[in-house]
Amino acid sequence: MSFPRLKTARLFLRELALADAAALFDLYADRKRMRWHGIEPFPDIAAAEERIRKLLEMRLTPNPATPWAIELSSGTFIGSCGLFAWNRNWRKCSVGYELTRAAEGHGYMHEALHAVISYGFRELALNRIEAQVHPNNKRSIAVLTRLGFLEEGRLRQAAYWSGAYQDMLQFSVLKSEWGHA
């Protein structure tokens, strides 16, 4: 099956490629940005290449992922987003995303996620899309809320990174709620 390409008014969403490694490294090497992602910042471009390889391999697993690179119409890489842990039987998956610092504040992630979530409900027959967010990640919470996700509760000490257990907030949007965001 060919990788789904999505286009919005300002963005092009395409399959991640090893050619994105330098741009992905810049994003994942930023300690301040990675404080929300549960991983240590990348030490080098090789780590970014390995991340891309793993994301591409996830497309072939029993609960596949669809990770997109996000580009401006100019071709500039500004982040990535994707649908992960697709459970076909339960018709649900999780969404994950990250954006470069320079691309923040322009509505790009809202635009990209709107396309991805619409694709998930329309093409993958999903009924539910979930997201887990650190309670202090205000920007991410704002994006999800604007897209119509509802907060379902706090998952106490659900994650562990930077030497500490982290609470996470559980959000979701249902197909029956989609279309207004």
N, C-alpha and C positions, 0 to 999 in steps of 0.2 A: 504494500500500500504506500502510495507516495505521501510525502509529508504535507499536511495542510498549510497553505500560505494564506494569510489574512491581511487585508488592507483596510485601513481606516482613512479618514480625511487627511491626517498628517503622518501616519505611521505605516510601516510595512513590517509584518511579523512573519518570520521565516525560520527554518530549521537552524539551530546553532551549528557552527562549523569550527574546526580547529583554527581557522583564520581569525576567529573572534577571541582567541586566547589573550592577546595583549590587552584588549579593551576589557575583557572579563577580569583579568588580573588587576587592572587599575581599580575596578569596582570592589573586588574581594580582598585587595590588599589594604583597604581603608579600615583601620581598626574601629573607628567610630561607627561606620556603617554596619560592620559585622557583629556589633554588640547585640543586634536583634536576630541574627540568623543562626545562632547556636553552633558556629564553627569558628575556628581560629582564623585570623587573616592569612591569606596566601603568602608564602615566603618568596615565591618566584613564579615565572610564567609556566613552568612545568606543572605546577599545582593547578593552574587554570586549565591547561590542556587535559590533565587527568579528570578534572571536574566535567569538562565537555564530553570526554569519552564516556564517563559514567552516565551522564544524562542521556546520551545517545543510546547507550546499552539499555537504559530503562524503558525504552520504547518496545523492547523485545521480551519483557518480563510478563508473567501471568497477569499482574496488575499494572499495566503499562503507564507510562508518563508521556506527555507531549510538551516538551520544552521549546519555547520560541525565543529567538533573538528579537529584540525590539530595535528597529531602525527608524530614524527620521527619513523623510522623503529624499533628503540629500544623501542617504546611505550611511550616515553616522550612527554607530552602535550606541544606544543609550541605556540598555538594560536587558533583562530577560523576564519571562513569566511562563507559567505552564500549569497544566493540569496533571496532578500526580496521584498515585495510589488509586487508580480507577478500579472500582469494584463493579464489574458488569452486572452481577446478580443483584446487588443492592442499588444499582444505578446511582452511584455517588462517587465523588472524588474530592481531592483537596486542591486548592490553588496556592501557588507560591510565586513570589515576584521580588525583583530588586531593580533599582534605578540608580544611575550615576548621579552624583551630587549636582553636576551642571544641569541635569535635566529636571531636577525637582522644581515644583511650583508652577508648572506649565500645563498640568492636567493630562500629561502623557500616560501615566499609569492608569488613570481612570479610563481613558480612551482604549488602551491596550486590553485591559481586563474586561471591559465591556464586550469587545470583539471575541475574546477567549471564552468568556462565560456564555455568550450567545451561541458560539460554536458548540460548546459542551452540551447545552440543552437541546440544540437543533440536530447536531450530527451524531452525538454519542448517546442520545436518548437518556441523558442524566436527569435525575429528579432533584438531586441535592448536591450542592458544592459547598465545601467546608474550608475554613481558614483558621489557623491558630496564630495568635499574635501576642507578643509580650505586652503586658499592661501599660508599659511606659512608651510604647511605640505609637505615639499620637498620630503621626502622619499616616501610618498604615491603617489604623483604626478609622481615621477620617475617610480614607479611600473606600474601605469596605462599607462603611455606613452610607456613604454617598451612592454606592452601587446597590444599596438595598439589603445588604447583609444584616442579620439581626444577631446581637450578642446573646449567646445561650448560657454562658456561665464561665466561671473561673476553674481551670484545671490546676489544682494545687500541686506545686513541685513536679509538673509534668515533664520538664526538660532539665537538662544539666549541661552547663557550659561555663567557662571562665571560673571554674572551681566552685560553683554554687548551683544549687537547685533553683529553678526559675518557674514561677507561675506563668500560665498561658491563658489567654482568653479564647474561648471557642465561639466562632461565628459561623453562620450558614445562610444561604439563600436557596429557596426552593423554586422549581420551575414555575409553579403556580403564582409565585410572587414576582417573577421576572418580567421585564418589559417596560417598567416605569422609570428605570434608572438612567 
